[in-house]
Amino acid sequence: MINSLNIILLLGGYLLGSIPTAVWIGKFFYKIDVREYGSGNAGATNTFRVLGKRAGIPVLLFDIIKGFLAVNLAYFSPYTVGSNQFINLELVLGIASLVGHIFPLFASFRGGKGIATLLGIVLGVHIYGALICMGIFIIILIISGYVSLGSMISAICFPIVVIVIFKTTVPSLIIFSILIAIMVLITHQKNIERLIRKEESKAKLIKKKKKEETTETIEVETD
C-alpha cells in the first residue's frame, strides 16, 4: 500500500487539513487571531464564539469540506472503489487531514480540535452513519444547548451506528469508528470538566431582541 502515489495523496490530505480557515478569515476580515480569544482553538466553534455567525458559518462549512475532499483523494488511486484497500486509504487520508487541522503547517502547528473536519471525513467514509450522528448532535444541541455535549454524544454513537445498525465487517472502519469516539472524548477533557462544574458556555441558537422602552426621542444616524 505504501508507494509514491499514496505518499503524494497522503501529503495532499495533510495539506488540505492544514488550511487554517478560522485563522485566515479572522486575520483577513477582522484583523484578529481567533486563537488569542475564547477557547484558544482555531475551529468553527471558537469562531462562532469570537467572531459570530458571519465568520463561523464559512469556517464550519470549509472545515467540513476539506475533510470530505481529503477522503475523496482516494479516487485518484488504482484501488477498486469499495474494496478494503480503498476504504483503508480513505481512512488514512482522512486521518492525515485531521492531523493537518489540529497541527496546521500554515498556522504554526496551532489548530483546532477537528470536529468539523472529522464530520467531513465521516461523511466521505460512511455518509449514512454520519447523517444519523448529525441528527443526534442536533437533537442534543437543541435539548441541552451545549455544542461540546452534542459532539461527544454523537461521536460515541458513531461506532454503535456503524457496527450495530449497518453491521459493517471492515476491520479498519470498525477500529476507526471507535478511535473517533475516544479521540473526541480526549480532546474535550476541558469541556467535560466545565460541564461537571456547570461552567460550560451554551450556544445561543436564537437571539432575543430586547425592546427598550424610553420616553426620549431616538435619533437614527444615517452615516
PyMOL commands that place a pseudoatom at each C-alpha (Angstrom):
pseudoatom trace, name=CA, resn=MET, resi=1, chain=A, elem=C, hetatm=0, pos=[0.000, 0.000, 0.000]
pseudoatom trace, name=CA, resn=ILE, resi=2, chain=A, elem=C, hetatm=0, pos=[2.974, 2.321, 0.554]
pseudoatom trace, name=CA, resn=ASN, resi=3, chain=A, elem=C, hetatm=0, pos=[4.083, 3.726, -2.797]
pseudoatom trace, name=CA, resn=SER, resi=4, chain=A, elem=C, hetatm=0, pos=[4.930, 7.112, -4.281]
pseudoatom trace, name=CA, resn=LEU, resi=5, chain=A, elem=C, hetatm=0, pos=[1.339, 7.842, -5.342]
pseudoatom trace, name=CA, resn=ASN, resi=6, chain=A, elem=C, hetatm=0, pos=[-0.074, 7.098, -1.896]
pseudoatom trace, name=CA, resn=ILE, resi=7, chain=A, elem=C, hetatm=0, pos=[2.608, 9.241, -0.258]
pseudoatom trace, name=CA, resn=ILE, resi=8, chain=A, elem=C, hetatm=0, pos=[1.625, 12.145, -2.541]
pseudoatom trace, name=CA, resn=LEU, resi=9, chain=A, elem=C, hetatm=0, pos=[-2.059, 11.609, -1.723]
pseudoatom trace, name=CA, resn=LEU, resi=10, chain=A, elem=C, hetatm=0, pos=[-1.215, 11.450, 1.980]
pseudoatom trace, name=CA, resn=LEU, resi=11, chain=A, elem=C, hetatm=0, pos=[0.658, 14.744, 1.741]
pseudoatom trace, name=CA, resn=GLY, resi=12, chain=A, elem=C, hetatm=0, pos=[-2.287, 16.221, -0.151]
pseudoatom trace, name=CA, resn=GLY, resi=13, chain=A, elem=C, hetatm=0, pos=[-4.662, 15.154, 2.617]
pseudoatom trace, name=CA, resn=TYR, resi=14, chain=A, elem=C, hetatm=0, pos=[-2.457, 16.737, 5.269]
pseudoatom trace, name=CA, resn=LEU, resi=15, chain=A, elem=C, hetatm=0, pos=[-2.120, 19.987, 3.322]
pseudoatom trace, name=CA, resn=LEU, resi=16, chain=A, elem=C, hetatm=0, pos=[-5.891, 20.183, 2.819]
pseudoatom trace, name=CA, resn=GLY, resi=17, chain=A, elem=C, hetatm=0, pos=[-6.391, 19.781, 6.544]
pseudoatom trace, name=CA, resn=SER, resi=18, chain=A, elem=C, hetatm=0, pos=[-3.688, 22.373, 7.222]
pseudoatom trace, name=CA, resn=ILE, resi=19, chain=A, elem=C, hetatm=0, pos=[-5.694, 25.169, 5.604]
pseudoatom trace, name=CA, resn=PRO, resi=20, chain=A, elem=C, hetatm=0, pos=[-6.438, 27.257, 8.748]
pseudoatom trace, name=CA, resn=THR, resi=21, chain=A, elem=C, hetatm=0, pos=[-9.790, 28.674, 7.747]
pseudoatom trace, name=CA, resn=ALA, resi=22, chain=A, elem=C, hetatm=0, pos=[-10.567, 30.212, 11.140]
pseudoatom trace, name=CA, resn=VAL, resi=23, chain=A, elem=C, hetatm=0, pos=[-7.156, 31.879, 11.400]
pseudoatom trace, name=CA, resn=TRP, resi=24, chain=A, elem=C, hetatm=0, pos=[-7.160, 33.275, 7.864]
pseudoatom trace, name=CA, resn=ILE, resi=25, chain=A, elem=C, hetatm=0, pos=[-10.741, 34.583, 7.996]
pseudoatom trace, name=CA, resn=GLY, resi=26, chain=A, elem=C, hetatm=0, pos=[-10.120, 36.123, 11.404]
pseudoatom trace, name=CA, resn=LYS, resi=27, chain=A, elem=C, hetatm=0, pos=[-6.919, 37.864, 10.357]
pseudoatom trace, name=CA, resn=PHE, resi=28, chain=A, elem=C, hetatm=0, pos=[-8.048, 38.935, 6.870]
pseudoatom trace, name=CA, resn=PHE, resi=29, chain=A, elem=C, hetatm=0, pos=[-11.542, 40.231, 7.669]
pseudoatom trace, name=CA, resn=TYR, resi=30, chain=A, elem=C, hetatm=0, pos=[-11.366, 41.055, 11.390]
pseudoatom trace, name=CA, resn=LYS, resi=31, chain=A, elem=C, hetatm=0, pos=[-7.640, 41.696, 11.970]
pseudoatom trace, name=CA, resn=ILE, resi=32, chain=A, elem=C, hetatm=0, pos=[-7.543, 39.299, 14.929]
pseudoatom trace, name=CA, resn=ASP, resi=33, chain=A, elem=C, hetatm=0, pos=[-6.256, 35.799, 15.585]
pseudoatom trace, name=CA, resn=VAL, resi=34, chain=A, elem=C, hetatm=0, pos=[-9.120, 33.716, 16.995]
pseudoatom trace, name=CA, resn=ARG, resi=35, chain=A, elem=C, hetatm=0, pos=[-6.565, 31.582, 18.832]
pseudoatom trace, name=CA, resn=GLU, resi=36, chain=A, elem=C, hetatm=0, pos=[-5.924, 34.517, 21.157]
pseudoatom trace, name=CA, resn=TYR, resi=37, chain=A, elem=C, hetatm=0, pos=[-9.559, 34.654, 22.275]
pseudoatom trace, name=CA, resn=GLY, resi=38, chain=A, elem=C, hetatm=0, pos=[-12.256, 32.368, 23.628]
pseudoatom trace, name=CA, resn=SER, resi=39, chain=A, elem=C, hetatm=0, pos=[-11.129, 28.752, 23.951]
pseudoatom trace, name=CA, resn=GLY, resi=40, chain=A, elem=C, hetatm=0, pos=[-7.932, 29.456, 22.002]
pseudoatom trace, name=CA, resn=ASN, resi=41, chain=A, elem=C, hetatm=0, pos=[-8.819, 26.935, 19.280]
pseudoatom trace, name=CA, resn=ALA, resi=42, chain=A, elem=C, hetatm=0, pos=[-8.717, 27.645, 15.553]
pseudoatom trace, name=CA, resn=GLY, resi=43, chain=A, elem=C, hetatm=0, pos=[-12.004, 25.916, 14.847]
pseudoatom trace, name=CA, resn=ALA, resi=44, chain=A, elem=C, hetatm=0, pos=[-15.588, 26.656, 13.911]
pseudoatom trace, name=CA, resn=THR, resi=45, chain=A, elem=C, hetatm=0, pos=[-16.993, 26.665, 17.464]
pseudoatom trace, name=CA, resn=ASN, resi=46, chain=A, elem=C, hetatm=0, pos=[-14.490, 29.246, 18.702]
pseudoatom trace, name=CA, resn=THR, resi=47, chain=A, elem=C, hetatm=0, pos=[-15.002, 31.306, 15.545]
pseudoatom trace, name=CA, resn=PHE, resi=48, chain=A, elem=C, hetatm=0, pos=[-18.742, 31.439, 16.245]
pseudoatom trace, name=CA, resn=ARG, resi=49, chain=A, elem=C, hetatm=0, pos=[-17.955, 32.407, 19.833]
pseudoatom trace, name=CA, resn=VAL, resi=50, chain=A, elem=C, hetatm=0, pos=[-15.425, 35.113, 18.995]
pseudoatom trace, name=CA, resn=LEU, resi=51, chain=A, elem=C, hetatm=0, pos=[-16.495, 36.479, 15.604]
pseudoatom trace, name=CA, resn=GLY, resi=52, chain=A, elem=C, hetatm=0, pos=[-20.136, 35.470, 15.254]
pseudoatom trace, name=CA, resn=LYS, resi=53, chain=A, elem=C, hetatm=0, pos=[-22.073, 33.506, 12.649]
pseudoatom trace, name=CA, resn=ARG, resi=54, chain=A, elem=C, hetatm=0, pos=[-20.968, 35.569, 9.633]
pseudoatom trace, name=CA, resn=ALA, resi=55, chain=A, elem=C, hetatm=0, pos=[-17.460, 34.231, 10.162]
pseudoatom trace, name=CA, resn=GLY, resi=56, chain=A, elem=C, hetatm=0, pos=[-18.415, 30.973, 11.880]
pseudoatom trace, name=CA, resn=ILE, resi=57, chain=A, elem=C, hetatm=0, pos=[-20.612, 29.549, 9.116]
pseudoatom trace, name=CA, resn=PRO, resi=58, chain=A, elem=C, hetatm=0, pos=[-17.952, 29.783, 6.349]
pseudoatom trace, name=CA, resn=VAL, resi=59, chain=A, elem=C, hetatm=0, pos=[-15.331, 28.302, 8.699]
pseudoatom trace, name=CA, resn=LEU, resi=60, chain=A, elem=C, hetatm=0, pos=[-17.661, 25.443, 9.634]
pseudoatom trace, name=CA, resn=LEU, resi=61, chain=A, elem=C, hetatm=0, pos=[-18.530, 24.641, 6.019]
pseudoatom trace, name=CA, resn=PHE, resi=62, chain=A, elem=C, hetatm=0, pos=[-14.964, 24.797, 4.732]
pseudoatom trace, name=CA, resn=ASP, resi=63, chain=A, elem=C, hetatm=0, pos=[-13.590, 22.719, 7.605]
pseudoatom trace, name=CA, resn=ILE, resi=64, chain=A, elem=C, hetatm=0, pos=[-16.181, 20.047, 6.756]
pseudoatom trace, name=CA, resn=ILE, resi=65, chain=A, elem=C, hetatm=0, pos=[-15.393, 20.267, 3.041]
pseudoatom trace, name=CA, resn=LYS, resi=66, chain=A, elem=C, hetatm=0, pos=[-11.635, 19.904, 3.468]
pseudoatom trace, name=CA, resn=GLY, resi=67, chain=A, elem=C, hetatm=0, pos=[-12.087, 16.676, 5.434]
pseudoatom trace, name=CA, resn=PHE, resi=68, chain=A, elem=C, hetatm=0, pos=[-14.506, 15.373, 2.811]
pseudoatom trace, name=CA, resn=LEU, resi=69, chain=A, elem=C, hetatm=0, pos=[-12.167, 16.288, -0.053]
pseudoatom trace, name=CA, resn=ALA, resi=70, chain=A, elem=C, hetatm=0, pos=[-9.188, 14.664, 1.638]
pseudoatom trace, name=CA, resn=VAL, resi=71, chain=A, elem=C, hetatm=0, pos=[-11.043, 11.338, 1.888]
pseudoatom trace, name=CA, resn=ASN, resi=72, chain=A, elem=C, hetatm=0, pos=[-12.054, 11.550, -1.754]
pseudoatom trace, name=CA, resn=LEU, resi=73, chain=A, elem=C, hetatm=0, pos=[-8.428, 11.823, -2.862]
pseudoatom trace, name=CA, resn=ALA, resi=74, chain=A, elem=C, hetatm=0, pos=[-8.608, 8.015, -2.690]
pseudoatom trace, name=CA, resn=TYR, resi=75, chain=A, elem=C, hetatm=0, pos=[-10.380, 8.085, -6.069]
pseudoatom trace, name=CA, resn=PHE, resi=76, chain=A, elem=C, hetatm=0, pos=[-7.028, 9.007, -7.640]
pseudoatom trace, name=CA, resn=SER, resi=77, chain=A, elem=C, hetatm=0, pos=[-5.641, 5.648, -6.517]
pseudoatom trace, name=CA, resn=PRO, resi=78, chain=A, elem=C, hetatm=0, pos=[-5.831, 2.463, -8.617]
pseudoatom trace, name=CA, resn=TYR, resi=79, chain=A, elem=C, hetatm=0, pos=[-7.800, 0.606, -5.929]
pseudoatom trace, name=CA, resn=THR, resi=80, chain=A, elem=C, hetatm=0, pos=[-11.309, -0.668, -6.641]
pseudoatom trace, name=CA, resn=VAL, resi=81, chain=A, elem=C, hetatm=0, pos=[-13.943, 1.586, -5.076]
pseudoatom trace, name=CA, resn=GLY, resi=82, chain=A, elem=C, hetatm=0, pos=[-15.447, -0.116, -2.033]
pseudoatom trace, name=CA, resn=SER, resi=83, chain=A, elem=C, hetatm=0, pos=[-12.612, -2.592, -1.607]
pseudoatom trace, name=CA, resn=ASN, resi=84, chain=A, elem=C, hetatm=0, pos=[-10.827, -2.939, 1.723]
pseudoatom trace, name=CA, resn=GLN, resi=85, chain=A, elem=C, hetatm=0, pos=[-7.724, -1.294, 0.237]
pseudoatom trace, name=CA, resn=PHE, resi=86, chain=A, elem=C, hetatm=0, pos=[-9.786, 1.653, -0.998]
pseudoatom trace, name=CA, resn=ILE, resi=87, chain=A, elem=C, hetatm=0, pos=[-11.532, 2.098, 2.367]
pseudoatom trace, name=CA, resn=ASN, resi=88, chain=A, elem=C, hetatm=0, pos=[-8.209, 1.819, 4.200]
pseudoatom trace, name=CA, resn=LEU, resi=89, chain=A, elem=C, hetatm=0, pos=[-6.743, 4.564, 2.014]
pseudoatom trace, name=CA, resn=GLU, resi=90, chain=A, elem=C, hetatm=0, pos=[-9.811, 6.753, 2.599]
pseudoatom trace, name=CA, resn=LEU, resi=91, chain=A, elem=C, hetatm=0, pos=[-9.335, 6.415, 6.345]
pseudoatom trace, name=CA, resn=VAL, resi=92, chain=A, elem=C, hetatm=0, pos=[-5.604, 7.150, 6.191]
pseudoatom trace, name=CA, resn=LEU, resi=93, chain=A, elem=C, hetatm=0, pos=[-6.216, 10.253, 4.056]
pseudoatom trace, name=CA, resn=GLY, resi=94, chain=A, elem=C, hetatm=0, pos=[-8.942, 11.389, 6.432]
pseudoatom trace, name=CA, resn=ILE, resi=95, chain=A, elem=C, hetatm=0, pos=[-6.642, 10.974, 9.417]
pseudoatom trace, name=CA, resn=ALA, resi=96, chain=A, elem=C, hetatm=0, pos=[-3.954, 12.948, 7.554]
pseudoatom trace, name=CA, resn=SER, resi=97, chain=A, elem=C, hetatm=0, pos=[-6.365, 15.860, 7.056]
pseudoatom trace, name=CA, resn=LEU, resi=98, chain=A, elem=C, hetatm=0, pos=[-7.405, 15.696, 10.719]
pseudoatom trace, name=CA, resn=VAL, resi=99, chain=A, elem=C, hetatm=0, pos=[-3.756, 15.846, 11.804]
pseudoatom trace, name=CA, resn=GLY, resi=100, chain=A, elem=C, hetatm=0, pos=[-3.352, 18.789, 9.437]
pseudoatom trace, name=CA, resn=HIS, resi=101, chain=A, elem=C, hetatm=0, pos=[-6.274, 20.617, 11.039]
pseudoatom trace, name=CA, resn=ILE, resi=102, chain=A, elem=C, hetatm=0, pos=[-5.015, 20.032, 14.582]
pseudoatom trace, name=CA, resn=PHE, resi=103, chain=A, elem=C, hetatm=0, pos=[-1.376, 20.754, 13.667]
pseudoatom trace, name=CA, resn=PRO, resi=104, chain=A, elem=C, hetatm=0, pos=[-1.615, 23.024, 10.593]
pseudoatom trace, name=CA, resn=LEU, resi=105, chain=A, elem=C, hetatm=0, pos=[1.547, 23.659, 8.620]
pseudoatom trace, name=CA, resn=PHE, resi=106, chain=A, elem=C, hetatm=0, pos=[0.231, 27.088, 7.561]
pseudoatom trace, name=CA, resn=ALA, resi=107, chain=A, elem=C, hetatm=0, pos=[-0.563, 28.310, 11.093]
pseudoatom trace, name=CA, resn=SER, resi=108, chain=A, elem=C, hetatm=0, pos=[2.463, 27.441, 13.239]
pseudoatom trace, name=CA, resn=PHE, resi=109, chain=A, elem=C, hetatm=0, pos=[1.003, 23.991, 14.023]
pseudoatom trace, name=CA, resn=ARG, resi=110, chain=A, elem=C, hetatm=0, pos=[-1.659, 25.545, 16.289]
pseudoatom trace, name=CA, resn=GLY, resi=111, chain=A, elem=C, hetatm=0, pos=[-5.056, 24.441, 15.042]
pseudoatom trace, name=CA, resn=GLY, resi=112, chain=A, elem=C, hetatm=0, pos=[-8.435, 23.366, 16.355]
pseudoatom trace, name=CA, resn=LYS, resi=113, chain=A, elem=C, hetatm=0, pos=[-9.970, 20.213, 17.790]
pseudoatom trace, name=CA, resn=GLY, resi=114, chain=A, elem=C, hetatm=0, pos=[-11.037, 18.998, 14.360]
pseudoatom trace, name=CA, resn=ILE, resi=115, chain=A, elem=C, hetatm=0, pos=[-14.718, 18.205, 14.988]
pseudoatom trace, name=CA, resn=ALA, resi=116, chain=A, elem=C, hetatm=0, pos=[-15.941, 19.846, 11.757]
pseudoatom trace, name=CA, resn=THR, resi=117, chain=A, elem=C, hetatm=0, pos=[-13.126, 18.281, 9.733]
pseudoatom trace, name=CA, resn=LEU, resi=118, chain=A, elem=C, hetatm=0, pos=[-13.884, 14.942, 11.363]
pseudoatom trace, name=CA, resn=LEU, resi=119, chain=A, elem=C, hetatm=0, pos=[-17.506, 15.312, 10.259]
pseudoatom trace, name=CA, resn=GLY, resi=120, chain=A, elem=C, hetatm=0, pos=[-16.321, 15.840, 6.685]
pseudoatom trace, name=CA, resn=ILE, resi=121, chain=A, elem=C, hetatm=0, pos=[-14.156, 12.726, 6.937]
pseudoatom trace, name=CA, resn=VAL, resi=122, chain=A, elem=C, hetatm=0, pos=[-17.019, 10.632, 8.270]
pseudoatom trace, name=CA, resn=LEU, resi=123, chain=A, elem=C, hetatm=0, pos=[-19.345, 11.965, 5.543]
pseudoatom trace, name=CA, resn=GLY, resi=124, chain=A, elem=C, hetatm=0, pos=[-16.808, 10.831, 2.970]
pseudoatom trace, name=CA, resn=VAL, resi=125, chain=A, elem=C, hetatm=0, pos=[-16.255, 7.409, 4.512]
pseudoatom trace, name=CA, resn=HIS, resi=126, chain=A, elem=C, hetatm=0, pos=[-19.758, 6.472, 5.739]
pseudoatom trace, name=CA, resn=ILE, resi=127, chain=A, elem=C, hetatm=0, pos=[-22.329, 9.089, 4.756]
pseudoatom trace, name=CA, resn=TYR, resi=128, chain=A, elem=C, hetatm=0, pos=[-25.404, 7.369, 6.202]
pseudoatom trace, name=CA, resn=GLY, resi=129, chain=A, elem=C, hetatm=0, pos=[-23.801, 6.777, 9.576]
pseudoatom trace, name=CA, resn=ALA, resi=130, chain=A, elem=C, hetatm=0, pos=[-22.609, 10.394, 9.566]
pseudoatom trace, name=CA, resn=LEU, resi=131, chain=A, elem=C, hetatm=0, pos=[-26.101, 11.730, 8.813]
pseudoatom trace, name=CA, resn=ILE, resi=132, chain=A, elem=C, hetatm=0, pos=[-27.611, 9.742, 11.682]
pseudoatom trace, name=CA, resn=CYS, resi=133, chain=A, elem=C, hetatm=0, pos=[-24.964, 11.088, 14.065]
pseudoatom trace, name=CA, resn=MET, resi=134, chain=A, elem=C, hetatm=0, pos=[-25.568, 14.619, 12.771]
pseudoatom trace, name=CA, resn=GLY, resi=135, chain=A, elem=C, hetatm=0, pos=[-29.223, 14.173, 13.689]
pseudoatom trace, name=CA, resn=ILE, resi=136, chain=A, elem=C, hetatm=0, pos=[-28.213, 13.021, 17.182]
pseudoatom trace, name=CA, resn=PHE, resi=137, chain=A, elem=C, hetatm=0, pos=[-25.910, 16.049, 17.514]
pseudoatom trace, name=CA, resn=ILE, resi=138, chain=A, elem=C, hetatm=0, pos=[-28.700, 18.462, 16.538]
pseudoatom trace, name=CA, resn=ILE, resi=139, chain=A, elem=C, hetatm=0, pos=[-31.149, 16.877, 18.980]
pseudoatom trace, name=CA, resn=ILE, resi=140, chain=A, elem=C, hetatm=0, pos=[-28.655, 17.071, 21.870]
pseudoatom trace, name=CA, resn=LEU, resi=141, chain=A, elem=C, hetatm=0, pos=[-27.748, 20.647, 20.952]
pseudoatom trace, name=CA, resn=ILE, resi=142, chain=A, elem=C, hetatm=0, pos=[-31.393, 21.742, 20.902]
pseudoatom trace, name=CA, resn=ILE, resi=143, chain=A, elem=C, hetatm=0, pos=[-32.167, 19.995, 24.206]
pseudoatom trace, name=CA, resn=SER, resi=144, chain=A, elem=C, hetatm=0, pos=[-29.031, 20.995, 26.133]
pseudoatom trace, name=CA, resn=GLY, resi=145, chain=A, elem=C, hetatm=0, pos=[-27.633, 23.996, 24.274]
pseudoatom trace, name=CA, resn=TYR, resi=146, chain=A, elem=C, hetatm=0, pos=[-24.116, 22.551, 24.563]
pseudoatom trace, name=CA, resn=VAL, resi=147, chain=A, elem=C, hetatm=0, pos=[-22.114, 22.082, 21.351]
pseudoatom trace, name=CA, resn=SER, resi=148, chain=A, elem=C, hetatm=0, pos=[-19.484, 20.075, 23.201]
pseudoatom trace, name=CA, resn=LEU, resi=149, chain=A, elem=C, hetatm=0, pos=[-22.024, 17.650, 24.678]
pseudoatom trace, name=CA, resn=GLY, resi=150, chain=A, elem=C, hetatm=0, pos=[-23.637, 17.138, 21.280]
pseudoatom trace, name=CA, resn=SER, resi=151, chain=A, elem=C, hetatm=0, pos=[-20.231, 16.490, 19.713]
pseudoatom trace, name=CA, resn=MET, resi=152, chain=A, elem=C, hetatm=0, pos=[-19.241, 13.924, 22.334]
pseudoatom trace, name=CA, resn=ILE, resi=153, chain=A, elem=C, hetatm=0, pos=[-22.527, 12.004, 22.336]
pseudoatom trace, name=CA, resn=SER, resi=154, chain=A, elem=C, hetatm=0, pos=[-22.731, 11.882, 18.529]
pseudoatom trace, name=CA, resn=ALA, resi=155, chain=A, elem=C, hetatm=0, pos=[-19.103, 10.690, 18.370]
pseudoatom trace, name=CA, resn=ILE, resi=156, chain=A, elem=C, hetatm=0, pos=[-19.825, 7.930, 20.892]
pseudoatom trace, name=CA, resn=CYS, resi=157, chain=A, elem=C, hetatm=0, pos=[-22.873, 6.915, 18.845]
pseudoatom trace, name=CA, resn=PHE, resi=158, chain=A, elem=C, hetatm=0, pos=[-20.906, 6.645, 15.581]
pseudoatom trace, name=CA, resn=PRO, resi=159, chain=A, elem=C, hetatm=0, pos=[-19.270, 3.242, 16.248]
pseudoatom trace, name=CA, resn=ILE, resi=160, chain=A, elem=C, hetatm=0, pos=[-22.597, 1.943, 17.556]
pseudoatom trace, name=CA, resn=VAL, resi=161, chain=A, elem=C, hetatm=0, pos=[-24.356, 3.080, 14.381]
pseudoatom trace, name=CA, resn=VAL, resi=162, chain=A, elem=C, hetatm=0, pos=[-21.654, 1.665, 12.099]
pseudoatom trace, name=CA, resn=ILE, resi=163, chain=A, elem=C, hetatm=0, pos=[-21.289, -1.673, 13.886]
pseudoatom trace, name=CA, resn=VAL, resi=164, chain=A, elem=C, hetatm=0, pos=[-24.821, -2.372, 15.141]
pseudoatom trace, name=CA, resn=ILE, resi=165, chain=A, elem=C, hetatm=0, pos=[-27.120, -0.652, 12.656]
pseudoatom trace, name=CA, resn=PHE, resi=166, chain=A, elem=C, hetatm=0, pos=[-25.115, -1.018, 9.431]
pseudoatom trace, name=CA, resn=LYS, resi=167, chain=A, elem=C, hetatm=0, pos=[-23.351, -4.216, 10.531]
pseudoatom trace, name=CA, resn=THR, resi=168, chain=A, elem=C, hetatm=0, pos=[-20.046, -3.303, 8.878]
pseudoatom trace, name=CA, resn=THR, resi=169, chain=A, elem=C, hetatm=0, pos=[-17.438, -6.061, 8.701]
pseudoatom trace, name=CA, resn=VAL, resi=170, chain=A, elem=C, hetatm=0, pos=[-14.483, -3.941, 7.545]
pseudoatom trace, name=CA, resn=PRO, resi=171, chain=A, elem=C, hetatm=0, pos=[-11.969, -4.131, 10.445]
pseudoatom trace, name=CA, resn=SER, resi=172, chain=A, elem=C, hetatm=0, pos=[-10.312, -0.780, 9.682]
pseudoatom trace, name=CA, resn=LEU, resi=173, chain=A, elem=C, hetatm=0, pos=[-13.664, 1.031, 9.622]
pseudoatom trace, name=CA, resn=ILE, resi=174, chain=A, elem=C, hetatm=0, pos=[-14.695, -0.548, 12.935]
pseudoatom trace, name=CA, resn=ILE, resi=175, chain=A, elem=C, hetatm=0, pos=[-11.395, 0.466, 14.555]
pseudoatom trace, name=CA, resn=PHE, resi=176, chain=A, elem=C, hetatm=0, pos=[-11.636, 3.959, 13.037]
pseudoatom trace, name=CA, resn=SER, resi=177, chain=A, elem=C, hetatm=0, pos=[-15.164, 4.497, 14.359]
pseudoatom trace, name=CA, resn=ILE, resi=178, chain=A, elem=C, hetatm=0, pos=[-14.094, 3.502, 17.876]
pseudoatom trace, name=CA, resn=LEU, resi=179, chain=A, elem=C, hetatm=0, pos=[-10.997, 5.698, 17.721]
pseudoatom trace, name=CA, resn=ILE, resi=180, chain=A, elem=C, hetatm=0, pos=[-13.175, 8.648, 16.719]
pseudoatom trace, name=CA, resn=ALA, resi=181, chain=A, elem=C, hetatm=0, pos=[-15.199, 8.322, 19.908]
pseudoatom trace, name=CA, resn=ILE, resi=182, chain=A, elem=C, hetatm=0, pos=[-12.049, 8.024, 22.033]
pseudoatom trace, name=CA, resn=MET, resi=183, chain=A, elem=C, hetatm=0, pos=[-10.328, 10.962, 20.309]
pseudoatom trace, name=CA, resn=VAL, resi=184, chain=A, elem=C, hetatm=0, pos=[-13.326, 13.281, 20.719]
pseudoatom trace, name=CA, resn=LEU, resi=185, chain=A, elem=C, hetatm=0, pos=[-13.548, 12.459, 24.426]
pseudoatom trace, name=CA, resn=ILE, resi=186, chain=A, elem=C, hetatm=0, pos=[-9.819, 13.092, 24.871]
pseudoatom trace, name=CA, resn=THR, resi=187, chain=A, elem=C, hetatm=0, pos=[-9.887, 16.439, 23.045]
pseudoatom trace, name=CA, resn=HIS, resi=188, chain=A, elem=C, hetatm=0, pos=[-12.928, 17.517, 25.064]
pseudoatom trace, name=CA, resn=GLN, resi=189, chain=A, elem=C, hetatm=0, pos=[-11.480, 16.877, 28.522]
pseudoatom trace, name=CA, resn=LYS, resi=190, chain=A, elem=C, hetatm=0, pos=[-11.658, 20.550, 29.489]
pseudoatom trace, name=CA, resn=ASN, resi=191, chain=A, elem=C, hetatm=0, pos=[-15.232, 20.728, 28.198]
pseudoatom trace, name=CA, resn=ILE, resi=192, chain=A, elem=C, hetatm=0, pos=[-16.150, 17.697, 30.332]
pseudoatom trace, name=CA, resn=GLU, resi=193, chain=A, elem=C, hetatm=0, pos=[-14.653, 19.397, 33.380]
pseudoatom trace, name=CA, resn=ARG, resi=194, chain=A, elem=C, hetatm=0, pos=[-16.602, 22.589, 32.652]
pseudoatom trace, name=CA, resn=LEU, resi=195, chain=A, elem=C, hetatm=0, pos=[-19.815, 20.596, 32.124]
pseudoatom trace, name=CA, resn=ILE, resi=196, chain=A, elem=C, hetatm=0, pos=[-19.345, 18.897, 35.500]
pseudoatom trace, name=CA, resn=ARG, resi=197, chain=A, elem=C, hetatm=0, pos=[-18.767, 22.297, 37.146]
pseudoatom trace, name=CA, resn=LYS, resi=198, chain=A, elem=C, hetatm=0, pos=[-21.693, 23.721, 35.148]
pseudoatom trace, name=CA, resn=GLU, resi=199, chain=A, elem=C, hetatm=0, pos=[-19.390, 26.357, 33.675]
pseudoatom trace, name=CA, resn=GLU, resi=200, chain=A, elem=C, hetatm=0, pos=[-19.623, 25.335, 30.010]
pseudoatom trace, name=CA, resn=SER, resi=201, chain=A, elem=C, hetatm=0, pos=[-20.931, 28.052, 27.690]
pseudoatom trace, name=CA, resn=LYS, resi=202, chain=A, elem=C, hetatm=0, pos=[-24.190, 27.340, 25.891]
pseudoatom trace, name=CA, resn=ALA, resi=203, chain=A, elem=C, hetatm=0, pos=[-24.696, 28.072, 22.218]
pseudoatom trace, name=CA, resn=LYS, resi=204, chain=A, elem=C, hetatm=0, pos=[-27.093, 30.917, 21.536]
pseudoatom trace, name=CA, resn=LEU, resi=205, chain=A, elem=C, hetatm=0, pos=[-29.372, 29.373, 18.909]
pseudoatom trace, name=CA, resn=ILE, resi=206, chain=A, elem=C, hetatm=0, pos=[-31.889, 32.214, 18.912]
pseudoatom trace, name=CA, resn=LYS, resi=207, chain=A, elem=C, hetatm=0, pos=[-31.011, 35.794, 19.656]
pseudoatom trace, name=CA, resn=LYS, resi=208, chain=A, elem=C, hetatm=0, pos=[-33.698, 37.657, 21.519]
pseudoatom trace, name=CA, resn=LYS, resi=209, chain=A, elem=C, hetatm=0, pos=[-34.013, 41.322, 20.755]
pseudoatom trace, name=CA, resn=LYS, resi=210, chain=A, elem=C, hetatm=0, pos=[-34.576, 43.418, 23.824]
pseudoatom trace, name=CA, resn=LYS, resi=211, chain=A, elem=C, hetatm=0, pos=[-37.185, 46.096, 23.470]
pseudoatom trace, name=CA, resn=GLU, resi=212, chain=A, elem=C, hetatm=0, pos=[-36.181, 49.146, 25.377]
pseudoatom trace, name=CA, resn=GLU, resi=213, chain=A, elem=C, hetatm=0, pos=[-38.907, 51.499, 26.467]
pseudoatom trace, name=CA, resn=THR, resi=214, chain=A, elem=C, hetatm=0, pos=[-37.940, 55.139, 26.545]
pseudoatom trace, name=CA, resn=THR, resi=215, chain=A, elem=C, hetatm=0, pos=[-39.712, 58.461, 26.518]
pseudoatom trace, name=CA, resn=GLU, resi=216, chain=A, elem=C, hetatm=0, pos=[-36.757, 60.158, 24.851]
pseudoatom trace, name=CA, resn=THR, resi=217, chain=A, elem=C, hetatm=0, pos=[-36.573, 60.767, 21.130]
pseudoatom trace, name=CA, resn=ILE, resi=218, chain=A, elem=C, hetatm=0, pos=[-34.418, 58.189, 19.295]
pseudoatom trace, name=CA, resn=GLU, resi=219, chain=A, elem=C, hetatm=0, pos=[-32.115, 59.709, 16.738]
pseudoatom trace, name=CA, resn=VAL, resi=220, chain=A, elem=C, hetatm=0, pos=[-31.071, 57.437, 13.857]
pseudoatom trace, name=CA, resn=GLU, resi=221, chain=A, elem=C, hetatm=0, pos=[-27.645, 58.011, 12.355]
pseudoatom trace, name=CA, resn=THR, resi=222, chain=A, elem=C, hetatm=0, pos=[-27.561, 57.594, 8.588]
pseudoatom trace, name=CA, resn=ASP, resi=223, chain=A, elem=C, hetatm=0, pos=[-23.791, 57.573, 8.062]
for i in range(1, 223): cmd.bond("trace and resi %d" % i, "trace and resi %d" % (i + 1))
show_as sticks, trace
zoom trace
